[in-house]
Amino acid sequence: MPTQAIWVFDSLCVLCDGGVQYTLKHEKTDSIRFVAIQSQEGRDLATEHGIDHDDPATFLFIENGAALEKSDAILALVRHLKGPARLVLLTRFLPRRLRDVGYEILARYRYRLFGKKDACMVPTAANQHRFSL
């Protein structure tokens, strides 16, 4: 039986926070656990997978023992969703390097384009059990 997927995200990033909120509303099932990279668990997972937890250039999506980054992580995440975000799956036909270049540009400028929060997001009482902040 597969274990629950883990999304290690930058909880100070407005874009990432929006992605988490979108995921909570559009998940097919409650199959993802959300781990802020700023949390101790998030820092440990980032370090384990070679990501600078103080300046992350990607998020991690860990599923069935595989840790995915950049565009592969997005594709894995989107497979758990319903709704318009599933259109992103069409990019799987592009070469990974091309997908990753687009991801890297967005990741590099995410704070400038979308903003940065002063504090981590606060989950609701109904979904708090799914978060490690």
N, C-alpha and C positions, 0 to 999 in steps of 0.2 A: 504494500500500500504506500503511495507516495506521501511524503511529508508536506506540511504546509509550506508554501513558497514564502520567501523572505525578501522584502524590498528594503534595501539600505539606502536611505535618501537624505539629502541635505535639508534639514527642517528649517533652516534660516532662509532658504531660497524661495522666493514667491512663486516661481514657476514650478518647483518641485512640490511645494505645498498645494498648489492648484492641481497638480497631477494626482496627489494622494486623495484630495477631495473628489476629483472626478472618478477615480478608481472606486472609492467607497460607494458612489452613487451608481456605477455602471458595472460592477463585478457580476459575473454570472453566478458565482457562489462566494461565500466568505472564505476564500482560499489563500489569502495573502496576509502575512503578518508584516507590519510596518516598523522598521527600526531606524531611528534617527542616527545619522552618522555622528552626531554630537553626543550620543549616549555612550556609556562604557561598552555595551554590547556592540554598538555600531563602530566604535573606534577599534575594538578587537577584530571584528570582521573585516574592516577596511585594511588594517595592518596585515592580517592573515592573507589577504588577496592583493597586496602591493599597492594599495591606494592611500594617498596622503589624506588622512582624516581632517587635517586642518585646512587643506586646500584641494578638495576633491574635484577631479576633472571628469568624473563619471559617477554614476550610481551603480550599485550592485543589485542583481536579481538572482537569487539563489533558489534553485528548484531541482529537486531530485538529486541533490549532491553536486550539481553543476553550478558554478558561479559565472554569471554572464555580465558583461560590461557593454557600455556604449550602445550601438544600434541593436546588437543581439539581445541586450537586456530589454530594450524597448519592445522588440518583437515578442519576446517571451511574456512580458507583462501584458501586452495588448491581447494575447491569446486568452487571457482570463476575463476579458471585458466584452460587453455587448455595446451596441451603439456606434456612432460615427467614428470613434477612435479606431475601430477595426479596419478602416481604410488604410491605416499605416501598414497593415500586413502586405499591401501591394508592393511595398519597397523591398520585400524579401527577394525579389527578382533582380534587384540591383546588386552589383558586386559589393561585398562587405566593406572594402576600403572606401568606396564612394559613400556608402551610408555613414561610415564612421567619420569621414571628413565633415559631413553635414552636422553630425552629432557634436563633434569637437568644436566647431564654430559656435554652435548654440550654447554649449557648456561654457566656453571661454567668456562669452559675453552675457550670460544669463542674469547676472546681478545688474549690469548696466541696462539691459533691455527690460527686465521685469521687476527688479528691486530685490532688496535684502531686508529681512525682518530682524528685529532686535532680540526676539525670543522664539523658542520653539513653539510649534503649534500645540493647541490643547485639544485632545480628543474629547468626544462626548462620552457621557456615562455608558451609553449603549455600545460603543466600540472601543472603549479604553483597554479592554483585555487583549486587543489585537496590536497594541502599540508598545514599543520600548523607546521611551524618550529620556 
